[in-house]
Amino acid sequence: MAEAWNNNGNGASSKAAPLISDPWLLVSALALTAFGLVMVYSSSSALAGKRYLDSAHFFKHQLFHVLVGLGVMTWLASLDYERYRRWVWYALGGVLLALVLVLIPGIGHRAGGAARWLRLGIISVQPAELAKVALVLFLARYLAEHQAESKSLFKVFMPCLAVAGALVLPILAEPDLGMSLTLLSLTMVMLGVAGTRVTYLAVILAAAVPLLYRLVWLVPYRRDRVFAFLNPWEDPAGTGFQIIHSFLALGSGGFWGTGLGGSKQKLFYLPEPHTDFILAVLGEELGLWGLATVLALFLVLVWRGVQTALNARDLFGTYLALGCTLIVGLQAFVNAAVVMGMLPTKGLTLPFLSYGGSSIVTNFACVGLLLSVAGHQGRRA
């Protein structure tokens, strides 16, 4: 299957500079970031003013990480992506070490009952976000180098699953089920594209059902999220509170919205409105047109990412572009579905828009890798 994706392997020259090799991709990412900065300030100003006596507290932090992310994107885009093949094991080793350190009391930072952050001076790093890029780099290299054996259970399927499992286990221990499912979904999709046997994927999915049952149904707060998804009005002041106020925000926006800054749900009704549910505030203030514009920008980004994968000069570039596109596209879809009540709450941020330093830098890293693949299609490593 993957051979059909690699349809530009004739060494045709790419004349565009890497950073502007795909203007549609770059502009869509920057436009989403602009929406994000505006909405982070709008959605968090009241909360920041009450908590930190500075209405721009979260905005300042987000702007700092956006600038860092732009630097990372520019640097990654400027290098020939062949170099990243050599970084795979260093990336995996570093991320695994960070994921373990997060779980050590006194080193990892806990918030909301979960240990997910490492404090590095004045900044915090969430290693699980970095794990997505490290996993994609590994899968891209491994699947490209073993394409002829893509249907092999022991040479391809199990090694890829083992590496994904090594990353997922410490993330589950944080605990972070949403991110764990994201990593496993990335692995399954990329294995499917590489041509692995459908029976292998089916067996793994079937085996995961009882485990998922234990992780969700036997953990009270996760079980409550499922009940809230099925019938949020059964407990409107408890488990259904967040999704109900998300519905109220989206419904209040109508077509044109209440106007920038006009959200009522962000005023201590919708919990943490600048993170997982920022799309609800955007829908309330900018209305259906704003919501549709943001979702259209994500579609453009995914479209250009797929085109980059199709036109990559080799299989490593194809899988790398595909994986980076999945990181952004899959998480955007899940977040939007949660905000609209189509999926239970997962705790996943909206790429480029939600507040979060590690998330925004990871998203820009993905765009930088995509631009590198697009901008070096005709150059030899």
C-alpha positions as CSV (number, residue, x, y, z in Angstrom):
1,M,0.0,0.0,0.0
2,A,2.8,2.4,1.0
3,E,4.5,2.1,-2.4
4,A,1.5,3.8,-4.0
5,W,2.0,6.8,-1.8
6,N,5.6,7.4,-2.9
7,N,4.9,8.6,-6.4
8,N,7.6,11.3,-6.7
9,G,10.8,9.3,-6.3
10,N,12.4,10.5,-9.5
11,G,14.5,13.2,-7.9
12,A,12.6,16.1,-9.4
13,S,14.0,19.3,-8.1
14,S,12.1,21.4,-5.5
15,K,13.1,25.0,-6.0
16,A,11.1,26.6,-3.1
17,A,12.9,27.4,0.2
18,P,11.9,24.8,2.8
19,L,10.0,27.2,5.0
20,I,7.8,28.4,2.2
21,S,7.9,25.1,0.3
22,D,4.2,24.7,1.1
23,P,2.5,28.1,1.7
24,W,-0.9,26.5,2.3
25,L,0.5,24.4,5.1
26,L,2.4,27.3,6.7
27,V,-0.4,29.8,6.4
28,S,-3.0,27.4,7.9
29,A,-0.7,26.7,10.9
30,L,0.0,30.4,11.4
31,A,-3.7,31.3,11.1
32,L,-4.7,28.7,13.6
33,T,-2.0,30.0,16.0
34,A,-3.4,33.6,15.6
35,F,-6.9,32.3,16.4
36,G,-5.3,30.5,19.4
37,L,-3.5,33.5,20.8
38,V,-6.7,35.7,20.6
39,M,-8.9,33.0,22.1
40,V,-6.4,32.1,24.9
41,Y,-6.5,35.8,26.0
42,S,-10.2,36.1,25.6
43,S,-11.1,32.8,27.4
44,S,-8.6,33.1,30.2
45,S,-8.5,36.8,31.1
46,A,-11.1,36.6,33.8
47,L,-9.6,33.4,35.3
48,A,-6.1,34.8,35.1
49,G,-7.2,38.1,36.7
50,K,-8.7,36.3,39.7
51,R,-6.0,33.7,40.1
52,Y,-2.8,35.7,39.3
53,L,-4.1,39.4,39.4
54,D,-2.9,39.6,35.7
55,S,-5.5,39.2,33.0
56,A,-2.8,38.5,30.4
57,H,-1.0,35.8,32.5
58,F,-1.9,32.8,30.3
59,F,-1.6,34.9,27.1
60,K,2.0,35.8,28.0
61,H,3.0,32.2,28.6
62,Q,1.3,31.1,25.4
63,L,3.0,33.8,23.4
64,F,6.4,32.8,24.7
65,H,5.8,29.2,23.7
66,V,4.6,30.2,20.3
67,L,7.8,32.1,19.7
68,V,9.8,29.0,20.8
69,G,7.6,26.8,18.6
70,L,8.2,29.1,15.6
71,G,12.0,28.8,16.2
72,V,11.7,25.0,16.4
73,M,9.6,24.9,13.2
74,T,12.0,27.1,11.3
75,W,15.0,25.0,12.3
76,L,13.4,21.7,11.6
77,A,12.2,22.9,8.2
78,S,15.6,24.2,7.2
79,L,17.3,20.7,7.6
80,D,17.0,17.9,5.2
81,Y,14.7,15.4,6.9
82,E,17.2,12.6,6.2
83,R,19.1,13.8,9.2
84,Y,16.2,13.0,11.5
85,R,16.6,9.3,10.6
86,R,19.8,9.4,12.7
87,W,18.1,11.0,15.7
88,V,15.5,8.3,16.3
89,W,17.2,6.3,19.1
90,Y,18.3,9.5,20.9
91,A,14.8,10.9,20.7
92,L,13.3,7.6,22.0
93,G,15.8,7.3,24.8
94,G,15.4,10.9,25.9
95,V,11.6,10.7,25.9
96,L,11.5,7.4,27.8
97,L,13.9,8.8,30.4
98,A,11.7,11.9,30.8
99,L,8.5,9.8,31.1
100,V,10.1,7.8,33.9
101,L,11.4,10.9,35.7
102,V,7.9,12.4,35.6
103,L,6.7,9.5,37.8
104,I,9.4,10.0,40.5
105,P,8.1,12.0,43.5
106,G,10.0,15.2,43.9
107,I,11.0,15.3,40.3
108,G,7.8,15.1,38.4
109,H,5.3,17.9,38.9
110,R,1.7,16.9,39.9
111,A,-1.4,18.8,39.1
112,G,-5.0,17.7,39.1
113,G,-4.1,14.3,40.5
114,A,-1.7,13.5,37.6
115,A,2.1,13.6,37.3
116,R,2.7,14.8,33.8
117,W,5.2,17.6,33.9
118,L,8.9,18.2,34.4
119,R,10.0,21.5,35.8
120,L,13.0,23.0,33.9
121,G,13.7,26.3,35.5
122,I,10.8,28.7,34.7
123,I,9.2,26.3,32.2
124,S,7.4,23.0,32.4
125,V,7.7,20.2,29.9
126,Q,5.1,17.5,29.3
127,P,7.1,14.5,28.0
128,A,4.0,12.7,26.7
129,E,3.6,15.4,24.1
130,L,7.2,14.9,22.9
131,A,6.5,11.1,22.8
132,K,4.2,11.6,19.8
133,V,7.0,13.0,17.7
134,A,9.6,10.4,19.0
135,L,7.2,7.6,18.1
136,V,6.5,8.9,14.6
137,L,10.2,9.3,13.9
138,F,10.8,5.7,15.0
139,L,7.9,4.3,13.0
140,A,8.8,6.3,9.9
141,R,12.4,4.9,10.0
142,Y,11.5,1.4,10.9
143,L,8.7,0.9,8.5
144,A,10.7,2.5,5.6
145,E,13.7,0.2,6.3
146,H,11.4,-2.9,6.6
147,Q,8.9,-2.2,3.9
148,A,9.6,-5.5,2.2
149,E,8.7,-7.3,5.4
150,S,5.6,-5.2,6.3
151,K,3.4,-8.3,6.6
152,S,5.7,-10.0,9.1
153,L,4.4,-10.5,12.6
154,F,7.8,-10.7,14.3
155,K,10.0,-8.5,12.1
156,V,7.6,-5.5,11.9
157,F,4.3,-5.7,13.7
158,M,5.6,-6.8,17.1
159,P,8.7,-4.5,17.3
160,C,6.6,-1.5,16.4
161,L,4.0,-2.4,19.0
162,A,6.7,-3.1,21.6
163,V,8.2,0.4,21.2
164,A,4.7,2.0,21.3
165,G,4.0,0.0,24.4
166,A,7.2,1.1,26.1
167,L,6.0,4.7,25.7
168,V,2.4,4.1,26.6
169,L,3.0,2.2,29.9
170,P,4.6,5.2,31.8
171,I,2.0,7.5,30.3
172,L,-0.8,5.3,31.6
173,A,0.9,5.4,35.0
174,E,0.7,9.3,35.1
175,P,-2.3,8.6,34.4
176,D,-3.2,9.9,30.9
177,L,-5.5,7.5,29.0
178,G,-6.2,10.0,26.3
179,M,-2.6,10.4,25.3
180,S,-2.0,6.6,25.5
181,L,-4.9,6.0,23.1
182,T,-3.5,8.6,20.8
183,L,-0.1,6.9,20.6
184,L,-1.7,3.5,20.0
185,S,-3.9,5.0,17.3
186,L,-0.9,6.5,15.6
187,T,0.8,3.2,15.6
188,M,-2.1,1.2,14.3
189,V,-2.8,3.7,11.4
190,M,0.8,3.8,10.3
191,L,1.1,0.0,10.5
192,G,-2.1,-0.2,8.4
193,V,-0.7,2.1,5.8
194,A,2.5,0.2,5.7
195,G,0.6,-2.9,4.7
196,T,0.5,-5.0,7.8
197,R,-2.0,-7.8,7.9
198,V,-5.5,-6.7,8.9
199,T,-5.8,-9.8,11.0
200,Y,-3.0,-8.6,13.3
201,L,-4.7,-5.3,13.8
202,A,-8.0,-7.0,14.5
203,V,-6.5,-9.3,17.1
204,I,-4.8,-6.4,18.9
205,L,-8.0,-4.3,18.9
206,A,-10.0,-7.3,20.2
207,A,-7.5,-8.0,22.9
208,A,-7.6,-4.3,23.9
209,V,-11.3,-4.3,24.6
210,P,-11.2,-6.0,28.1
211,L,-8.2,-3.9,29.0
212,L,-10.0,-0.7,28.0
213,Y,-13.0,-1.9,30.0
214,R,-10.8,-2.2,33.1
215,L,-9.2,1.2,32.5
216,V,-12.5,3.0,32.0
217,W,-15.3,1.2,33.8
218,L,-13.3,0.2,36.9
219,V,-11.9,3.8,37.4
220,P,-14.7,6.0,38.9
221,Y,-13.8,9.3,37.3
222,R,-13.5,7.8,33.8
223,R,-16.7,5.8,34.3
224,D,-18.4,9.1,35.3
225,R,-17.2,10.7,32.0
226,V,-18.9,7.9,30.0
227,F,-22.1,8.5,31.9
228,A,-21.8,12.2,31.4
229,F,-21.4,11.6,27.7
230,L,-24.4,9.3,27.4
231,N,-26.7,11.5,29.5
232,P,-25.1,14.7,30.8
233,W,-28.5,16.0,32.1
234,E,-28.7,13.2,34.7
235,D,-26.2,15.0,36.8
236,P,-26.1,18.6,35.5
237,A,-24.3,20.0,38.6
238,G,-21.7,17.2,38.7
239,T,-20.4,14.9,36.0
240,G,-22.4,16.6,33.2
241,F,-21.5,20.2,34.2
242,Q,-18.6,20.7,31.8
243,I,-20.2,19.3,28.7
244,I,-23.6,21.0,29.4
245,H,-21.8,24.4,29.6
246,S,-20.0,23.6,26.4
247,F,-23.4,23.0,24.7
248,L,-24.6,26.3,26.2
249,A,-21.6,28.1,24.8
250,L,-22.0,26.7,21.3
251,G,-25.7,27.3,21.3
252,S,-25.4,30.8,22.5
253,G,-23.0,31.7,19.7
254,G,-25.5,31.3,16.9
255,F,-24.2,32.1,13.5
256,W,-22.3,35.3,14.2
257,G,-21.4,34.8,17.8
258,T,-21.7,37.1,20.8
259,G,-18.6,39.1,19.8
260,L,-15.0,38.7,20.9
261,G,-14.8,38.9,24.6
262,G,-18.6,38.4,25.0
263,S,-18.6,34.8,26.3
264,K,-20.6,34.2,29.5
265,Q,-19.6,30.6,29.9
266,K,-15.9,31.5,30.4
267,L,-16.9,33.5,33.4
268,F,-16.3,30.6,35.9
269,Y,-19.0,28.4,34.4
270,L,-16.9,26.4,31.9
271,P,-14.0,24.9,33.8
272,E,-10.5,25.8,32.4
273,P,-12.0,27.4,29.3
274,H,-8.6,28.1,27.8
275,T,-7.5,24.5,27.6
276,D,-9.5,21.5,26.4
277,F,-12.8,23.4,25.8
278,I,-11.4,26.5,24.2
279,L,-13.3,25.6,21.0
280,A,-16.6,26.1,23.0
281,V,-15.6,29.6,23.9
282,L,-14.6,30.3,20.3
283,G,-18.0,29.0,19.1
284,E,-19.8,31.3,21.6
285,E,-17.8,34.4,20.7
286,L,-17.3,34.0,17.0
287,G,-20.3,31.8,16.2
288,L,-20.7,29.2,13.6
289,W,-18.6,31.1,11.0
290,G,-15.6,31.2,13.4
291,L,-16.0,27.5,14.3
292,A,-16.3,26.6,10.6
293,T,-13.2,28.7,9.7
294,V,-11.1,27.0,12.3
295,L,-12.2,23.5,11.3
296,A,-11.6,24.4,7.6
297,L,-8.0,25.5,8.5
298,F,-7.5,22.1,10.1
299,L,-8.8,20.4,7.0
300,V,-6.4,22.5,4.8
301,L,-3.5,21.5,7.1
302,V,-4.4,17.8,6.9
303,W,-4.9,18.0,3.1
304,R,-1.4,19.6,2.7
305,G,0.1,17.0,5.0
306,V,-1.4,14.1,3.0
307,Q,-0.1,15.7,-0.2
308,T,3.3,16.1,1.3
309,A,3.3,12.4,2.2
310,L,2.2,11.5,-1.3
311,N,4.9,13.5,-2.9
312,A,7.8,12.6,-0.6
313,R,10.9,11.4,-2.4
314,D,11.2,8.2,-0.3
315,L,9.3,6.1,2.1
316,F,10.9,7.6,5.2
317,G,9.6,11.0,4.1
318,T,6.2,9.5,3.3
319,Y,5.8,7.9,6.8
320,L,7.2,10.9,8.5
321,A,4.8,13.3,6.8
322,L,1.9,10.9,7.5
323,G,2.7,10.6,11.2
324,C,3.0,14.3,11.7
325,T,-0.3,14.9,9.9
326,L,-1.9,12.3,12.1
327,I,-0.6,13.9,15.3
328,V,-2.3,17.2,14.5
329,G,-5.4,15.9,12.6
330,L,-6.3,13.1,15.0
331,Q,-6.1,15.3,18.1
332,A,-8.0,18.1,16.4
333,F,-10.8,15.7,15.5
334,V,-11.0,14.2,18.9
335,N,-11.0,17.5,20.7
336,A,-13.7,19.0,18.4
337,A,-15.8,15.8,18.9
338,V,-15.5,16.0,22.7
339,V,-16.5,19.7,22.8
340,M,-19.6,18.9,20.6
341,G,-20.6,15.9,22.7
342,M,-19.7,13.3,20.1
343,L,-17.1,11.6,22.3
344,P,-16.5,11.3,26.1
345,T,-14.1,13.8,27.6
346,K,-10.5,12.8,26.8
347,G,-8.4,15.6,28.2
348,L,-6.7,16.3,24.8
349,T,-5.9,19.8,23.8
350,L,-6.9,21.5,20.5
351,P,-3.7,21.8,18.4
352,F,-2.4,25.4,18.0
353,L,-5.4,26.9,19.9
354,S,-5.4,25.4,23.4
355,Y,-3.2,26.8,26.1
356,G,-0.2,24.6,26.7
357,G,3.5,25.1,26.1
358,S,4.6,21.5,25.3
359,S,1.5,21.1,23.0
360,I,2.2,24.2,20.9
361,V,5.9,23.4,20.5
362,T,5.1,19.8,19.5
363,N,2.5,21.1,16.9
364,F,5.1,23.5,15.4
365,A,7.7,20.7,15.4
366,C,5.2,18.6,13.3
367,V,4.7,21.5,10.8
368,G,8.5,22.0,10.6
369,L,9.0,18.3,9.8
370,L,6.3,18.5,7.2
371,L,7.9,21.5,5.6
372,S,11.2,19.7,5.6
373,V,9.7,16.8,3.7
374,A,7.9,19.2,1.3
375,G,11.0,21.4,0.8
376,H,13.6,18.6,0.2
377,Q,11.7,16.4,-2.2
378,G,14.4,16.6,-4.9
379,R,17.6,16.7,-2.8
380,R,19.7,13.8,-1.9
381,A,20.7,13.2,1.7
